[in-house]
Amino acid sequence: MVTEEEIERVSKLMKIDVDDHKEYVDKVHAMIDYFDILDSAGVESEEISMPEIPISQLREDKHVPFDQKLIEKLNNYKGSYVRAPKMS
């Protein structure tokens, strides 16, 4: 399935510092196993119905300018990057 080398490669691509790549192999395998469970749920026969709405009933799109720098409003940012919480 997923190897330690693949996790190391992805963490480098995403610029995430990961000390122990082995630690995440089991977590990734658990996520993949969960996706397999979701895939086997058998929802192909479920019908999703959505009401048809004419275009005339939709709201008008409006551009509302934002004069401030949004990145400065975020709690955890450094330069032009947003710092995400550490994975546990």
Buried (B, 14 or more C-beta within 10 A) or exposed (E): EBEEEEBBEBBEEEEEEBEEBEEBBEEBEEEEEEEEEEEEEEEEEEEEEEEEEEEEEEEEEEEEEEEEEEEEEEEEBEEEEEEEEEEE
